[in-house]
Amino acid sequence: MRIGITLLVLVCLFPVPGLFGQADDVLVLKKGGYFEIGGHYSSWNIDLLESTVTDLMIPDVEDYDEEQGEYSFDTWGENYGIEIRWFPGGLGGSFSVGLSYEWNYFNGALKGTFTNREENGDLVEGELEADFELLPHSMHLNLRWELWPRSRVHPYLGFGFGFGAMKGTIKATGTARTTHPDLTTEIDIIEEEYSLQEVLEEEEGGGLPISFFPVAQLQLGVRAAVLNRLFVTGEVAFYNGLAFRGGIAYRF
C-alpha cells in the first residue's frame, strides 16, 4: 500500500515527460489530448447495510447472545458501466479523468435462528430468512494515473467517487414459536417487505439528510493495447467492497 501511495505522489508531483515512459513503436505520440469511450463489468463482495438489516431483523441485537442463536449474512454484487475518459496530455501523458454511468446490483441474504426467554416465562424460538436487493444506478467521477503510459502494457492507479438514488427492497420470511409456562404453544408466521428508504428511516430515527447512495472507488489495474486504438483493462479495486473489474476502451 505504501509503495502504491508513493508512486501516486510521484506521478502527481513530478509529471516530467518520459519519466515513467518507455519507447514503443506501436503507440505513436501525438500532441494534444484525446478521448476514449469504453465499457466495463465488475463483480464484488460487499458488507453494506449489515448492521441495519440485523438491527431490524434480529430481536435485541444490541444484547445478542450467540449462545441463544446464530445468523449468517452474505453479500455480493455486480456492475455494468459505460465511460468516457479524457487524456489531456495525449499518449505520452499519465493523467486522465473519466465520467461513467453505472448499473449496480447489490444483493444480500440473512439467515438466522434465535431463542429467547421472556420475563413472563414464555420461551420464544424462531427462524428467519431475509433478502435485500439494492439497485442504485449511479454516476461516477474517476481520476487515474498511468505508470509508464507509453508502454503497450502498463499499470495504473485511480480513485474517485459516485452516487445514485436510494432504491431497493428487503423481504423477510420466518416463523416464531412461543411456548408458554403451561406448555401451550403459539406459532406466528413472519412475512414482511420494506423499501430501502423505510429501513434507513427506521435506523436513523426519522430519515436521512441525503437521498442518494454514495460509492467510493480505489483501483489498481493493468492496461494493454491490443490494437492501435483499442485497449483492454483488468483491475483489483475497492468499490464499497473488494471488486474485480475488466473493461475495454476505444480511443478516438
Secondary structure, DSSP 4 states (H G I P E B T S, - for coil): -HHHHHHHHHHHH---TTSS----SSS---SS-EEEEEEEEEEEEE-TTHHHHHHHHSTTGGG--GGGEEEEEEEEEEEEEEEEEEETTGGG--EEEEEEEEEEEEEEEEEEEEEEE-TTS-EEEEEEEEEEEE---EEEEEEEEESSTTSSEEEEEEEEEEEEE--EEEEEEEEEEEE-TTS-EEEEEEEEEEEHHHHHHHHHTS--S--EEEEEEEEEEEEEESSSSEEEEEEEEEESEEEEEEEEEEE-
